[in-house]
Amino acid sequence: MSTVIKTQINYLESVKNVLEKEAKAILKYSEILSTDIIHPIELLLNCKSHVIVTGIGKSGIVGKKISATLASTGTPSYYLHPAEGLHGDLGMVKENDVVLAISNSGESEEVIQLIPSIKKIGAKLIALVGNEYSTLAKKADGIISIGRVEEACPLGLTPTTSTTLILAIGDAIAITLLKAKNFTSENFAVYHPGGSLGKKLLISVGDLIQHNNRNPKAKIYSDCKEVLFEMTKSRIGAVSVVDGDDILIGILTDGDLRRALTAGIDMFDCTIEQLYNQTPITISSELLAVEALKIMENKKINVLPVIDEKQRPIAMIHITDITKIGL
């Protein structure tokens, strides 16, 4: 019977050691960084079409993330698997594209085989390599070399430090391009409409009321019983008070009615003229939904009348209309 010998290791120390090695590699690269990186960045910045990222194995996995970061920060990009490229997908590469090829050795066979076709198509080629004297680097229009990097793997075989450094360089380049293109948070939101930032910067009050046609209104001479029915019907707990020309002059909430009852007022024997708020807070449909939410939170209110340019109420929104979309 064979005996399994368990090697005792300090887990905490092992994790810490890997993190320190990879962090040191990034810091060391930032210290030796030269103006050589400017040319590749300018090639990417001046790209008239797409930045196509390619790489095999771990380099390909890192390349997918770099491509995704570029695409989400204003630089149109997609990933091309080199093996698929050799079997027809090179047809996606156009003359105005820039190909960013990642290979630590610079000798990855599948990537090297793409070069003649890339050159014939007329696309620019940037090599992100560990060996600046490699075949890939020699054939490229621009070179980003990370140099010789000691892997965190004790066997020196598994790409660890090198892939972390390449990923960090990809992030740095993407952010540099973002700044050069004056890419704003509003631009970012357009590419991330489903995220919280996209919702904050894109969804307006007008978007909300497209799906909510609630616009409870009451004339100033209406009696309380009539208004109570309108509140119940709209399920919003408030009505916009308007004059004879449908101009907003106030708001009446179920809270106002409760306070009237507490004060001993016979609601069924009076009009709302005695009860409504004559200085309501209103908003326009152009206002961002997140700004409307801030108003409600700051003023400690749950409803806001939405008015048009003539001060006529066109809708009323409740705080839940905003919070249910994730804001």
Secondary structure as UniProt FT lines:
FT   HELIX           11..32
FT   HELIX           35..37
FT   HELIX           38..45
FT   STRAND          51..55
FT   HELIX           58..72
FT   TURN            73..74
FT   STRAND          77..80
FT   HELIX           82..85
FT   TURN            86..88
FT   HELIX           89..92
FT   TURN            95..96
FT   STRAND          98..103
FT   HELIX           109..112
FT   TURN            113..114
FT   HELIX           115..121
FT   STRAND          124..129
FT   TURN            132..133
FT   HELIX           135..139
FT   STRAND          142..145
FT   TURN            154..155
FT   HELIX           161..180
FT   TURN            181..182
FT   HELIX           185..191
FT   TURN            193..194
FT   HELIX           196..202
FT   HELIX           205..210
FT   STRAND          217..219
FT   TURN            220..221
FT   HELIX           224..234
FT   STRAND          238..242
FT   TURN            244..245
FT   STRAND          248..253
FT   HELIX           254..262
FT   TURN            263..264
FT   HELIX           267..269
FT   HELIX           272..274
FT   TURN            285..286
FT   HELIX           289..299
FT   STRAND          303..307
FT   TURN            309..310
FT   STRAND          313..318
FT   HELIX           319..323
FT   TURN            324..326
//
